[in-house]
């Protein structure tokens, strides 16, 4: 393989991995800290994408703003949605067993899909990008690389970095980490665990929605877009170790690389490789790469 | 006295005959009414009903009674859904479906129950290949057909090498197999066959491969959301200006609005196109638009319309008595369908022998610019009819 092509493929892998991280980090937060298996997480990704599609003209008209403003509005709305959903549904699930959680969140998938179908329909939609994001740059004279893909990478890295800082440097992060390790201890220290959970859940939802909104211009917006993303996110969470943000990051990168290079070198079995990777890692580290950290 | 008896007998016979003439033909639609393919199912049903309405609501003098089942495009529910129509509703004719996997199960169920099946879309080669049977007819196409025709076109354009790219699933493989066959028979060479798992849409690594290989052309098969994204990504990667993109028509049918500028000028092949300048199509489009003002007539509506035409031919041959299955099927097999796409006949395997059009994307239309392959018959490999 030509070294420049190799480098571009690495860029592709990193970009895909970062996007996966954005989705999987929310899932692992909710899973690891509140112990909820949230099958509806893919729906939040879909909701983010559809909101971006639906709100773009509105934002354009009232705020005069372009794409970035739309994404910000989407994330804010998603956060509010997450807050309400936690209050209305998920807060009842903490004490229930995993089967009931799966049933409930699966039900939510059906509800969200149906709502989407009623409100927006079953069509495939595209999203328009502002001019400054729409171009391409030439890489090594071999191929042009879309600027927007670099933008996705930058946004995801910024989110990953700020998440790291929040978790390790702030009081909220300290509480979240403590809550992940020992639920009883943190509530007996007089911390409102209910509110903490609600915040974590809202953050998780907004991360998925952010991923959906910024992925929308390149993946286009289509029914069922959340399903495939959900499965690969669970793979990442399992590989990385449940509840570990650091693990999710590493696992997302691994999956990004395995997937990208797998498609090039082993097209016949590319779809399996991420799962093979998971099986292999679980063989040696049954808990995943990192456990809670 | 004798007169009275004769009269009574006569009256009885007449009334009996009347009952028979007034019997209805039961048509069972097994189509996707929900999910990604819902619109396609709707268009097929619209097309079918439009033809029946044009005949005054009757085929061969018989009222048509419709039964509907949503197949959800779910192969695992296909047999159960088909049996609901066959056993519970006892339909005379099955019409379905869009998804190839469901159609395969449907064909098997129809065969087992000796029920006539008309497939108005699903293009799986196997249905009119190894699994072909006298009960099963298709008014659409095989995946092989547009691919093969585009292979010939690519060679005529002087391309020597090509790469194919599609999802790693039956329809994609069959379409690209068809392209490879047509292209290589004419002296071209497919240098690489790229595939990604269905329904993934992360094309970037494969586009990088294409940029590195620099073939003369790329042939692709994608549909729906994947098609929109592929066309956009292809343009974003700067490949549109360097490597011509050729495709089976499903890449641009029903997806042009979402694809926007990225699709302009794309060449595709299909058995239907916008701007076919034949009287039948003009009439069809006008009456379809009148009956269903909200939806534009498309290839799916045409396939549904032709399914009804095919059934009409069969029923006419048996004077509306759908229980004479053998004679009805024989008539259907030998039918010449005056379709909006142009007249076509069925092959022995029950698949249309039809013109495949070369189309170019102009605005939001797949404008016809020529015939890629005249009266192209599917080879129907493995069919033992």
Interface residues (C-beta under 8 A of the other chain):
Chain A: X1 X2 X5 X8 X9 X12 X13 X15 X16 X117 X122 X123 X124 X125 X126 X136 X138 X142 X143 X144 X145 X146 X148 X149 X218 X219 X220 X222 X223 X224 X225 X228 X259 X260 X261 X263 X264 X267 X268 X270 X271
Chain B: X34 X35 X36 X38 X39 X168 X193 X194 X195 X196 X197 X198 X199 X200 X201 X202 X204 X205 X206 X207 X208 X209 X211 X212 X224 X225 X228 X229 X232 X233 X236 X237 X238 X239 X255 X258 X259 X260
